[in-house]
């Protein structure tokens, strides 16, 4: 529905949030592969909105969701990779808030 409102090619925070919520729903249902797909779409959209290399709390939260979903799938390599990205981003965010 959000994509109908904003158009298919629009990167919008509401669409990214909806994609993340769909990921949460699929994860709660135990379909972690589908959850990863929605989390990745949401993350890509957030990166489009805020910038690929921008440290933003929303992006850090989406990285955490991917970390957990990959962990739930037993793919600890991907889980650790996303955890490390999230940790680095949160450190950057924390440092910029204390400057």
C-alpha positions as CSV (number, residue, x, y, z in Angstrom):
1,X,0.0,0.0,0.0
2,X,2.8,2.5,0.9
3,X,4.4,1.8,-2.5
4,X,1.1,2.6,-4.2
5,X,0.9,5.9,-2.3
6,X,4.5,7.0,-2.8
7,X,5.2,5.1,-6.1
8,X,7.2,1.9,-6.6
9,X,10.6,3.6,-7.1
10,X,10.4,6.1,-4.1
11,X,12.6,5.6,-1.1
12,X,10.5,6.8,1.8
13,X,10.9,6.3,5.6
14,X,7.4,5.0,5.8
15,X,8.0,2.3,3.2
16,X,11.3,1.3,4.9
17,X,9.5,1.0,8.3
18,X,6.8,-1.1,6.7
19,X,9.4,-3.4,5.1
20,X,11.1,-3.7,8.5
21,X,7.7,-4.5,10.2
22,X,7.1,-7.3,7.6
23,X,10.5,-8.7,8.4
24,X,9.6,-8.7,12.1
25,X,6.3,-10.5,11.3
26,X,8.0,-13.2,9.2
27,X,10.7,-13.6,11.9
28,X,8.0,-14.1,14.5
29,X,6.4,-16.7,12.3
30,X,9.7,-18.5,12.1
31,X,10.4,-17.8,8.4
32,X,13.8,-16.2,8.9
33,X,14.7,-16.3,5.2
34,X,11.7,-14.2,4.2
35,X,12.5,-11.9,7.2
36,X,16.1,-11.4,5.9
37,X,14.7,-10.5,2.5
38,X,12.4,-7.8,4.0
39,X,15.1,-6.5,6.4
40,X,17.6,-6.2,3.4
41,X,15.0,-4.3,1.4
42,X,14.4,-2.0,4.3
43,X,18.1,-1.5,5.0
44,X,18.8,-0.7,1.3
45,X,16.0,1.9,1.3
46,X,17.3,3.5,4.5
47,X,20.7,3.7,3.0
48,X,19.2,5.3,-0.1
49,X,17.4,7.9,2.1
50,X,20.3,8.7,4.5
51,X,23.3,7.9,2.3
52,X,25.2,4.7,1.9
53,X,28.0,5.7,4.3
54,X,25.9,7.7,6.8
55,X,25.9,6.5,10.4
56,X,22.2,6.8,11.5
57,X,20.3,5.2,14.4
58,X,17.7,3.7,12.0
59,X,20.3,2.0,9.9
60,X,22.0,0.6,13.0
61,X,18.7,-0.8,14.2
62,X,18.1,-2.4,10.8
63,X,21.6,-3.9,10.9
64,X,20.7,-5.4,14.3
65,X,17.6,-7.0,12.8
66,X,19.6,-8.6,10.1
67,X,22.1,-9.8,12.7
68,X,19.4,-11.5,14.7
69,X,17.7,-13.0,11.6
70,X,21.0,-14.5,10.3
71,X,21.7,-15.8,13.8
72,X,18.3,-17.5,13.9
73,X,19.2,-19.1,10.6
74,X,22.4,-20.5,12.1
75,X,24.5,-18.4,9.7
76,X,26.8,-16.9,12.3
77,X,29.3,-15.5,9.8
78,X,26.6,-13.2,8.3
79,X,25.3,-12.5,11.8
80,X,28.7,-11.4,13.1
81,X,29.3,-9.3,9.9
82,X,26.1,-7.3,10.5
83,X,26.8,-7.1,14.2
84,X,30.2,-5.6,13.6
85,X,28.7,-3.1,11.1
86,X,26.1,-2.1,13.7
87,X,28.6,-1.8,16.5
88,X,30.9,0.5,14.4
89,X,27.9,2.6,13.4
90,X,26.7,2.9,17.0
91,X,30.2,4.0,18.0
92,X,30.3,6.7,15.3
93,X,26.8,7.8,16.4
94,X,27.8,7.9,20.0
95,X,31.0,9.8,19.3
96,X,29.2,12.4,17.2
97,X,26.6,12.9,20.0
98,X,29.4,13.7,22.5
99,X,31.3,16.2,20.4
